[in-house]
Amino acid sequence: MPLETVLDGLAFPECPRWRDESLYFSDMHDGKVWRLLPSGQATKLFDVPKYPAGLGWLPDGTLKIVSMLDRRLLRATPGGLSTVADLTSIATGNTNDMVIDREGRAYIGNFGFDLNAGAEPAATVLIAVEPDGRVHAVAEDMWFPNGMVITPDGKTLIVAETFAGRLTAFDIQPGGSLANRRVFAPIEGIYSDGICLDAEAGVWVACAGGNRIIRVIEGGKITHDIPLEGRHSYACMLGGADRRDLYICTAAEHLPRKTMLLRSGKIERMRVEVPGAGLP
């Protein structure tokens, strides 16, 4: 499974999504959202000065973007970006990744503490933004809720808790509330970041600070462990015509002041056996 570089020279690529035969992603610290064709041709879509993070689409095809530093959820309009929801009253750290369900409900994570300033980790909440714009917590005592996926049947949400060493699963109830919290996979010693789901319920996990990317199954067995010399993985997405192209967002550093200087960020790609499934 050789890796190839599709696009380089980025600051800090994150939150990749596959849609319309293209990879969409946020170059977080450079404040830009991009669309990338499999050929490597990239088109800038939006400037998001407060750092774009999670991306997702409503059922009608409207793009929504998490804006990290001002803790807002934005939507794309013909005239530019507008605010859907202000999360400052509930997010205790910078907002980050997101998944939108088939009803248009957005589940959004947040740091819970000032990571880049070196603060001590603290628990926080997982946030839901309803289709009508209402904002509320759907889970508490979350340790840096980060990458998220929803299973193809729409019944299970899996969340990477970066500072808890685990992937956590919830049953999604009618109306979007969460129940039956459980550990989907313990991954102690791994700072899980972005994740993506495949058709055999395997989860590819980007390992922030780990010089690797792994695939795990329920219970925690690691089925694949791909080394990344001199760089770390921060997010991943299964795409391509058959959803068997694993796109990986990599960089040598994660601190904004370093990523903008190094421009070491890359979108890399490799072929895998099992196609992608579920959301995003």
Beta strands, then each sheet from edge to edge (+ up, - down):
strand 1: 4-10
strand 2: 13-19
strand 3: 22-27
strand 4: 32-36
strand 5: 42-47
strand 6: 52-57
strand 7: 63-67
strand 8: 72-77
strand 9: 80-86
strand 10: 95-100
strand 11: 106-110
strand 12: 124-129
strand 13: 135-142
strand 14: 145-150
strand 15: 156-161
strand 16: 166-172
strand 17: 178-186
strand 18: 192-197
strand 19: 203-207
strand 20: 212-216
strand 21: 222-227
strand 22: 232-239
strand 23: 245-251
strand 24: 265-271
sheet 1: 1+ 24- 23+ 22-
sheet 2: 2+ 3- 4+ 5-
sheet 3: 6+ 7- 8+ 9-
sheet 4: 10+ 11- 12+ 13-
sheet 5: 14+ 15- 16+ 17-
sheet 6: 18+ 19- 20+ 21-
end
